[in-house]
Amino acid sequence: MLPNERLARINELAKKAKTTGLTEHEAKEQSKLRREYLEVFRSSVLNTLTNVKIIDPMGDDVTPDKIKQLKSKKKLH
């Protein structure tokens, strides 16, 4: 999870961009913070998906192979 200070700064820069505009330095900072946020978010989603097991109504494991592969790669690390 991204620290609250960084989330607050992302929101602050977004608000400023809509109202008065950003300086070149602030625009670069905003871009960097957004990339960092997306990296954390994607990692979180991937972690969640690798812990999913899908069972059909008949009780069979129908988890997609790609998720099973991710899960086995995670166990190796």
Biopython code that builds the backbone (N, CA, C, O; Angstrom):
import numpy as np
from Bio.PDB.StructureBuilder import StructureBuilder

atoms = [
    (1, "MET", "N", (0.836, -1.181, 0.000)),
    (1, "MET", "CA", (0.000, 0.000, 0.000)),
    (1, "MET", "C", (0.877, 1.239, 0.000)),
    (1, "MET", "O", (1.916, 1.284, 0.659)),
    (2, "LEU", "N", (0.454, 2.220, -0.731)),
    (2, "LEU", "CA", (1.177, 3.484, -0.805)),
    (2, "LEU", "C", (0.921, 4.270, 0.474)),
    (2, "LEU", "O", (-0.209, 4.305, 0.961)),
    (3, "PRO", "N", (1.954, 4.902, 1.023)),
    (3, "PRO", "CA", (1.760, 5.691, 2.243)),
    (3, "PRO", "C", (0.720, 6.809, 2.037)),
    (3, "PRO", "O", (0.571, 7.337, 0.935)),
    (4, "ASN", "N", (0.021, 7.149, 3.096)),
    (4, "ASN", "CA", (-1.028, 8.171, 3.012)),
    (4, "ASN", "C", (-0.499, 9.507, 2.524)),
    (4, "ASN", "O", (-1.210, 10.238, 1.835)),
    (5, "GLU", "N", (0.749, 9.841, 2.874)),
    (5, "GLU", "CA", (1.319, 11.122, 2.441)),
    (5, "GLU", "C", (1.416, 11.167, 0.918)),
    (5, "GLU", "O", (1.155, 12.202, 0.306)),
    (6, "ARG", "N", (1.785, 10.059, 0.319)),
    (6, "ARG", "CA", (1.924, 10.023, -1.142)),
    (6, "ARG", "C", (0.569, 10.078, -1.826)),
    (6, "ARG", "O", (0.414, 10.750, -2.845)),
    (7, "LEU", "N", (-0.418, 9.373, -1.271)),
    (7, "LEU", "CA", (-1.769, 9.451, -1.827)),
    (7, "LEU", "C", (-2.314, 10.872, -1.726)),
    (7, "LEU", "O", (-2.944, 11.373, -2.657)),
    (8, "ALA", "N", (-2.067, 11.507, -0.600)),
    (8, "ALA", "CA", (-2.515, 12.885, -0.419)),
    (8, "ALA", "C", (-1.834, 13.802, -1.436)),
    (8, "ALA", "O", (-2.469, 14.705, -1.979)),
    (9, "ARG", "N", (-0.552, 13.574, -1.693)),
    (9, "ARG", "CA", (0.175, 14.398, -2.663)),
    (9, "ARG", "C", (-0.360, 14.172, -4.076)),
    (9, "ARG", "O", (-0.475, 15.123, -4.850)),
    (10, "ILE", "N", (-0.685, 12.937, -4.420)),
    (10, "ILE", "CA", (-1.284, 12.646, -5.732)),
    (10, "ILE", "C", (-2.581, 13.430, -5.885)),
    (10, "ILE", "O", (-2.814, 14.057, -6.919)),
    (11, "ASN", "N", (-3.417, 13.396, -4.867)),
    (11, "ASN", "CA", (-4.696, 14.110, -4.914)),
    (11, "ASN", "C", (-4.494, 15.617, -4.971)),
    (11, "ASN", "O", (-5.211, 16.323, -5.680)),
    (12, "GLU", "N", (-3.526, 16.097, -4.229)),
    (12, "GLU", "CA", (-3.219, 17.528, -4.217)),
    (12, "GLU", "C", (-2.780, 17.999, -5.612)),
    (12, "GLU", "O", (-3.230, 19.037, -6.096)),
    (13, "LEU", "N", (-1.913, 17.236, -6.237)),
    (13, "LEU", "CA", (-1.435, 17.593, -7.574)),
    (13, "LEU", "C", (-2.560, 17.499, -8.609)),
    (13, "LEU", "O", (-2.637, 18.324, -9.521)),
    (14, "ALA", "N", (-3.421, 16.508, -8.470)),
    (14, "ALA", "CA", (-4.549, 16.367, -9.396)),
    (14, "ALA", "C", (-5.479, 17.571, -9.290)),
    (14, "ALA", "O", (-5.934, 18.100, -10.305)),
    (15, "LYS", "N", (-5.759, 17.998, -8.072)),
    (15, "LYS", "CA", (-6.625, 19.158, -7.863)),
    (15, "LYS", "C", (-5.982, 20.414, -8.438)),
    (15, "LYS", "O", (-6.650, 21.219, -9.088)),
    (16, "LYS", "N", (-4.700, 20.576, -8.199)),
    (16, "LYS", "CA", (-3.994, 21.751, -8.700)),
    (16, "LYS", "C", (-3.965, 21.747, -10.228)),
    (16, "LYS", "O", (-4.102, 22.797, -10.854)),
    (17, "ALA", "N", (-3.788, 20.575, -10.825)),
    (17, "ALA", "CA", (-3.765, 20.467, -12.281)),
    (17, "ALA", "C", (-5.085, 20.925, -12.888)),
    (17, "ALA", "O", (-5.104, 21.515, -13.969)),
    (18, "LYS", "N", (-6.183, 20.654, -12.198)),
    (18, "LYS", "CA", (-7.507, 21.046, -12.692)),
    (18, "LYS", "C", (-7.780, 22.528, -12.497)),
    (18, "LYS", "O", (-8.540, 23.127, -13.258)),
    (19, "THR", "N", (-7.171, 23.116, -11.490)),
    (19, "THR", "CA", (-7.480, 24.513, -11.188)),
    (19, "THR", "C", (-6.466, 25.479, -11.799)),
    (19, "THR", "O", (-6.806, 26.224, -12.718)),
    (20, "THR", "N", (-5.242, 25.478, -11.308)),
    (20, "THR", "CA", (-4.256, 26.467, -11.748)),
    (20, "THR", "C", (-3.213, 25.902, -12.695)),
    (20, "THR", "O", (-2.480, 26.668, -13.321)),
    (21, "GLY", "N", (-3.127, 24.610, -12.814)),
    (21, "GLY", "CA", (-2.112, 23.995, -13.658)),
    (21, "GLY", "C", (-0.871, 23.654, -12.849)),
    (21, "GLY", "O", (-0.677, 24.145, -11.737)),
    (22, "LEU", "N", (-0.039, 22.807, -13.429)),
    (22, "LEU", "CA", (1.163, 22.346, -12.739)),
    (22, "LEU", "C", (2.412, 22.932, -13.391)),
    (22, "LEU", "O", (2.438, 23.201, -14.592)),
    (23, "THR", "N", (3.438, 23.122, -12.578)),
    (23, "THR", "CA", (4.737, 23.489, -13.114)),
    (23, "THR", "C", (5.345, 22.241, -13.737)),
    (23, "THR", "O", (4.837, 21.138, -13.538)),
    (24, "GLU", "N", (6.407, 22.406, -14.476)),
    (24, "GLU", "CA", (7.072, 21.261, -15.102)),
    (24, "GLU", "C", (7.547, 20.271, -14.035)),
    (24, "GLU", "O", (7.412, 19.059, -14.201)),
    (25, "HIS", "N", (8.097, 20.792, -12.952)),
    (25, "HIS", "CA", (8.575, 19.937, -11.857)),
    (25, "HIS", "C", (7.407, 19.168, -11.229)),
    (25, "HIS", "O", (7.524, 17.975, -10.952)),
    (26, "GLU", "N", (6.289, 19.852, -11.007)),
    (26, "GLU", "CA", (5.122, 19.191, -10.400)),
    (26, "GLU", "C", (4.548, 18.142, -11.342)),
    (26, "GLU", "O", (4.103, 17.086, -10.891)),
    (27, "ALA", "N", (4.552, 18.416, -12.636)),
    (27, "ALA", "CA", (4.044, 17.448, -13.608)),
    (27, "ALA", "C", (4.898, 16.175, -13.600)),
    (27, "ALA", "O", (4.368, 15.067, -13.681)),
    (28, "LYS", "N", (6.214, 16.339, -13.502)),
    (28, "LYS", "CA", (7.103, 15.173, -13.425)),
    (28, "LYS", "C", (6.865, 14.405, -12.133)),
    (28, "LYS", "O", (6.849, 13.174, -12.127)),
    (29, "GLU", "N", (6.679, 15.145, -11.028)),
    (29, "GLU", "CA", (6.406, 14.500, -9.745)),
    (29, "GLU", "C", (5.100, 13.728, -9.806)),
    (29, "GLU", "O", (5.017, 12.604, -9.310)),
    (30, "GLN", "N", (4.074, 14.325, -10.414)),
    (30, "GLN", "CA", (2.783, 13.674, -10.535)),
    (30, "GLN", "C", (2.901, 12.382, -11.349)),
    (30, "GLN", "O", (2.332, 11.352, -10.986)),
    (31, "SER", "N", (3.641, 12.456, -12.445)),
    (31, "SER", "CA", (3.832, 11.284, -13.293)),
    (31, "SER", "C", (4.540, 10.167, -12.530)),
    (31, "SER", "O", (4.153, 9.002, -12.620)),
    (32, "LYS", "N", (5.577, 10.531, -11.781)),
    (32, "LYS", "CA", (6.323, 9.548, -10.987)),
    (32, "LYS", "C", (5.426, 8.912, -9.928)),
    (32, "LYS", "O", (5.442, 7.695, -9.745)),
    (33, "LEU", "N", (4.646, 9.737, -9.231)),
    (33, "LEU", "CA", (3.754, 9.218, -8.189)),
    (33, "LEU", "C", (2.682, 8.315, -8.780)),
    (33, "LEU", "O", (2.335, 7.297, -8.181)),
    (34, "ARG", "N", (2.156, 8.670, -9.937)),
    (34, "ARG", "CA", (1.142, 7.835, -10.586)),
    (34, "ARG", "C", (1.725, 6.475, -10.984)),
    (34, "ARG", "O", (1.082, 5.442, -10.792)),
    (35, "ARG", "N", (2.942, 6.478, -11.536)),
    (35, "ARG", "CA", (3.587, 5.208, -11.891)),
    (35, "ARG", "C", (3.780, 4.337, -10.655)),
    (35, "ARG", "O", (3.534, 3.131, -10.685)),
    (36, "GLU", "N", (4.221, 4.961, -9.577)),
    (36, "GLU", "CA", (4.433, 4.234, -8.327)),
    (36, "GLU", "C", (3.117, 3.649, -7.814)),
    (36, "GLU", "O", (3.069, 2.497, -7.383)),
    (37, "TYR", "N", (2.052, 4.448, -7.865)),
    (37, "TYR", "CA", (0.732, 3.998, -7.422)),
    (37, "TYR", "C", (0.273, 2.806, -8.264)),
    (37, "TYR", "O", (-0.193, 1.802, -7.724)),
    (38, "LEU", "N", (0.406, 2.922, -9.587)),
    (38, "LEU", "CA", (-0.030, 1.831, -10.462)),
    (38, "LEU", "C", (0.770, 0.556, -10.227)),
    (38, "LEU", "O", (0.220, -0.544, -10.282)),
    (39, "GLU", "N", (2.052, 0.698, -9.969)),
    (39, "GLU", "CA", (2.895, -0.467, -9.687)),
    (39, "GLU", "C", (2.402, -1.189, -8.428)),
    (39, "GLU", "O", (2.288, -2.414, -8.413)),
    (40, "VAL", "N", (2.115, -0.429, -7.387)),
    (40, "VAL", "CA", (1.620, -1.010, -6.134)),
    (40, "VAL", "C", (0.258, -1.649, -6.356)),
    (40, "VAL", "O", (-0.006, -2.748, -5.868)),
    (41, "PHE", "N", (-0.612, -0.955, -7.097)),
    (41, "PHE", "CA", (-1.961, -1.459, -7.361)),
    (41, "PHE", "C", (-1.909, -2.768, -8.146)),
    (41, "PHE", "O", (-2.577, -3.739, -7.788)),
    (42, "ARG", "N", (-1.115, -2.790, -9.213)),
    (42, "ARG", "CA", (-1.005, -4.005, -10.038)),
    (42, "ARG", "C", (-0.435, -5.171, -9.244)),
    (42, "ARG", "O", (-0.875, -6.310, -9.398)),
    (43, "SER", "N", (0.528, -4.888, -8.412)),
    (43, "SER", "CA", (1.116, -5.927, -7.572)),
    (43, "SER", "C", (0.074, -6.507, -6.625)),
    (43, "SER", "O", (0.022, -7.718, -6.407)),
    (44, "SER", "N", (-0.747, -5.637, -6.071)),
    (44, "SER", "CA", (-1.798, -6.074, -5.160)),
    (44, "SER", "C", (-2.825, -6.956, -5.868)),
    (44, "SER", "O", (-3.242, -7.985, -5.337)),
    (45, "VAL", "N", (-3.225, -6.543, -7.065)),
    (45, "VAL", "CA", (-4.201, -7.328, -7.832)),
    (45, "VAL", "C", (-3.605, -8.685, -8.208)),
    (45, "VAL", "O", (-4.273, -9.713, -8.095)),
    (46, "LEU", "N", (-2.363, -8.684, -8.650)),
    (46, "LEU", "CA", (-1.708, -9.944, -9.013)),
    (46, "LEU", "C", (-1.608, -10.874, -7.811)),
    (46, "LEU", "O", (-1.835, -12.078, -7.930)),
    (47, "ASN", "N", (-1.272, -10.320, -6.669)),
    (47, "ASN", "CA", (-1.191, -11.118, -5.442)),
    (47, "ASN", "C", (-2.558, -11.716, -5.101)),
    (47, "ASN", "O", (-2.651, -12.880, -4.710)),
    (48, "THR", "N", (-3.603, -10.926, -5.249)),
    (48, "THR", "CA", (-4.957, -11.421, -4.976)),
    (48, "THR", "C", (-5.319, -12.546, -5.937)),
    (48, "THR", "O", (-5.845, -13.580, -5.523)),
    (49, "LEU", "N", (-5.037, -12.342, -7.218)),
    (49, "LEU", "CA", (-5.391, -13.360, -8.211)),
    (49, "LEU", "C", (-4.634, -14.667, -8.016)),
    (49, "LEU", "O", (-5.178, -15.743, -8.263)),
    (50, "THR", "N", (-3.398, -14.580, -7.580)),
    (50, "THR", "CA", (-2.639, -15.817, -7.397)),
    (50, "THR", "C", (-3.134, -16.621, -6.192)),
    (50, "THR", "O", (-2.744, -17.774, -6.010)),
    (51, "ASN", "N", (-3.985, -16.016, -5.381)),
    (51, "ASN", "CA", (-4.548, -16.724, -4.233)),
    (51, "ASN", "C", (-5.983, -17.178, -4.471)),
    (51, "ASN", "O", (-6.669, -17.604, -3.542)),
    (52, "VAL", "N", (-6.434, -17.082, -5.731)),
    (52, "VAL", "CA", (-7.812, -17.443, -6.072)),
    (52, "VAL", "C", (-7.858, -18.885, -6.570)),
    (52, "VAL", "O", (-6.986, -19.337, -7.312)),
    (53, "LYS", "N", (-8.889, -19.583, -6.145)),
    (53, "LYS", "CA", (-9.153, -20.925, -6.657)),
    (53, "LYS", "C", (-10.626, -20.950, -7.039)),
    (53, "LYS", "O", (-11.489, -20.635, -6.219)),
    (54, "ILE", "N", (-10.912, -21.320, -8.272)),
    (54, "ILE", "CA", (-12.284, -21.292, -8.778)),
    (54, "ILE", "C", (-12.817, -22.721, -8.846)),
    (54, "ILE", "O", (-12.226, -23.601, -9.471)),
    (55, "ILE", "N", (-13.942, -22.914, -8.189)),
    (55, "ILE", "CA", (-14.595, -24.224, -8.128)),
    (55, "ILE", "C", (-15.958, -24.109, -8.801)),
    (55, "ILE", "O", (-16.733, -23.212, -8.469)),
    (56, "ASP", "N", (-16.262, -25.005, -9.743)),
    (56, "ASP", "CA", (-17.570, -24.970, -10.405)),
    (56, "ASP", "C", (-18.622, -25.643, -9.519)),
    (56, "ASP", "O", (-18.277, -26.235, -8.496)),
    (57, "PRO", "N", (-19.897, -25.560, -9.898)),
    (57, "PRO", "CA", (-20.963, -26.151, -9.069)),
    (57, "PRO", "C", (-20.814, -27.654, -8.824)),
    (57, "PRO", "O", (-21.378, -28.185, -7.868)),
    (58, "MET", "N", (-20.060, -28.336, -9.681)),
    (58, "MET", "CA", (-19.862, -29.784, -9.510)),
    (58, "MET", "C", (-18.705, -30.077, -8.555)),
    (58, "MET", "O", (-18.452, -31.236, -8.226)),
    (59, "GLY", "N", (-18.002, -29.033, -8.109)),
    (59, "GLY", "CA", (-16.903, -29.230, -7.181)),
    (59, "GLY", "C", (-15.547, -29.389, -7.844)),
    (59, "GLY", "O", (-14.557, -29.691, -7.177)),
    (60, "ASP", "N", (-15.498, -29.186, -9.162)),
    (60, "ASP", "CA", (-14.234, -29.322, -9.885)),
    (60, "ASP", "C", (-13.473, -28.000, -9.883)),
    (60, "ASP", "O", (-14.066, -26.923, -9.949)),
    (61, "ASP", "N", (-12.168, -28.104, -9.808)),
    (61, "ASP", "CA", (-11.300, -26.934, -9.865)),
    (61, "ASP", "C", (-11.219, -26.468, -11.317)),
    (61, "ASP", "O", (-10.691, -27.188, -12.164)),
    (62, "VAL", "N", (-11.732, -25.281, -11.614)),
    (62, "VAL", "CA", (-11.711, -24.740, -12.976)),
    (62, "VAL", "C", (-10.884, -23.453, -13.035)),
    (62, "VAL", "O", (-11.117, -22.584, -13.875)),
    (63, "THR", "N", (-9.926, -23.354, -12.135)),
    (63, "THR", "CA", (-9.039, -22.200, -12.118)),
    (63, "THR", "C", (-8.287, -22.141, -13.437)),
    (63, "THR", "O", (-7.720, -23.148, -13.862)),
    (64, "PRO", "N", (-8.267, -20.965, -14.110)),
    (64, "PRO", "CA", (-7.539, -20.860, -15.384)),
    (64, "PRO", "C", (-6.063, -21.240, -15.225)),
    (64, "PRO", "O", (-5.445, -20.984, -14.192)),
    (65, "ASP", "N", (-5.525, -21.851, -16.265)),
    (65, "ASP", "CA", (-4.135, -22.307, -16.234)),
    (65, "ASP", "C", (-3.165, -21.162, -15.953)),
    (65, "ASP", "O", (-2.166, -21.350, -15.259)),
    (66, "LYS", "N", (-3.452, -19.991, -16.483)),
    (66, "LYS", "CA", (-2.554, -18.860, -16.281)),
    (66, "LYS", "C", (-2.433, -18.523, -14.786)),
    (66, "LYS", "O", (-1.341, -18.219, -14.306)),
    (67, "ILE", "N", (-3.532, -18.575, -14.068)),
    (67, "ILE", "CA", (-3.492, -18.310, -12.628)),
    (67, "ILE", "C", (-2.728, -19.421, -11.912)),
    (67, "ILE", "O", (-1.965, -19.152, -10.984)),
    (68, "LYS", "N", (-2.928, -20.659, -12.337)),
    (68, "LYS", "CA", (-2.184, -21.770, -11.736)),
    (68, "LYS", "C", (-0.682, -21.598, -11.954)),
    (68, "LYS", "O", (0.113, -21.878, -11.056)),
    (69, "GLN", "N", (-0.293, -21.139, -13.143)),
    (69, "GLN", "CA", (1.123, -20.900, -13.436)),
    (69, "GLN", "C", (1.675, -19.795, -12.557)),
    (69, "GLN", "O", (2.780, -19.909, -12.028)),
    (70, "LEU", "N", (0.914, -18.732, -12.401)),
    (70, "LEU", "CA", (1.353, -17.630, -11.524)),
    (70, "LEU", "C", (1.535, -18.134, -10.100)),
    (70, "LEU", "O", (2.490, -17.765, -9.417)),
    (71, "LYS", "N", (0.622, -18.967, -9.666)),
    (71, "LYS", "CA", (0.682, -19.509, -8.313)),
    (71, "LYS", "C", (1.927, -20.368, -8.120)),
    (71, "LYS", "O", (2.587, -20.287, -7.083)),
    (72, "SER", "N", (2.248, -21.188, -9.116)),
    (72, "SER", "CA", (3.432, -22.047, -8.991)),
    (72, "SER", "C", (4.713, -21.206, -9.059)),
    (72, "SER", "O", (5.687, -21.543, -8.387)),
    (73, "LYS", "N", (4.743, -20.134, -9.840)),
    (73, "LYS", "CA", (5.900, -19.240, -9.874)),
    (73, "LYS", "C", (6.074, -18.552, -8.539)),
    (73, "LYS", "O", (7.198, -18.369, -8.071)),
    (74, "LYS", "N", (4.969, -18.170, -7.923)),
    (74, "LYS", "CA", (5.018, -17.494, -6.620)),
    (74, "LYS", "C", (5.624, -18.415, -5.555)),
    (74, "LYS", "O", (6.381, -17.964, -4.696)),
    (75, "LYS", "N", (5.286, -19.701, -5.619)),
    (75, "LYS", "CA", (5.818, -20.671, -4.650)),
    (75, "LYS", "C", (7.314, -20.846, -4.806)),
    (75, "LYS", "O", (8.009, -21.141, -3.834)),
    (76, "LEU", "N", (7.824, -20.664, -6.033)),
    (76, "LEU", "CA", (9.256, -20.821, -6.286)),
    (76, "LEU", "C", (10.056, -19.683, -5.691)),
    (76, "LEU", "O", (11.228, -19.867, -5.361)),
    (77, "HIS", "N", (9.458, -18.513, -5.543)),
    (77, "HIS", "CA", (10.178, -17.329, -5.025)),
    (77, "HIS", "C", (10.141, -17.253, -3.562)),
    (77, "HIS", "O", (10.696, -16.322, -2.978)),
]
sb = StructureBuilder()
sb.init_structure("model")
sb.init_model(0)
sb.init_chain("A")
sb.init_seg("    ")
for serial, (resi, resn, name, xyz) in enumerate(atoms, 1):
    if name == "N":
        sb.init_residue(resn, " ", resi, " ")
    sb.init_atom(name, np.array(xyz, "f"), 0.0, 1.0, " ", f" {name:<3s}", serial, name[0])
structure = sb.get_structure()
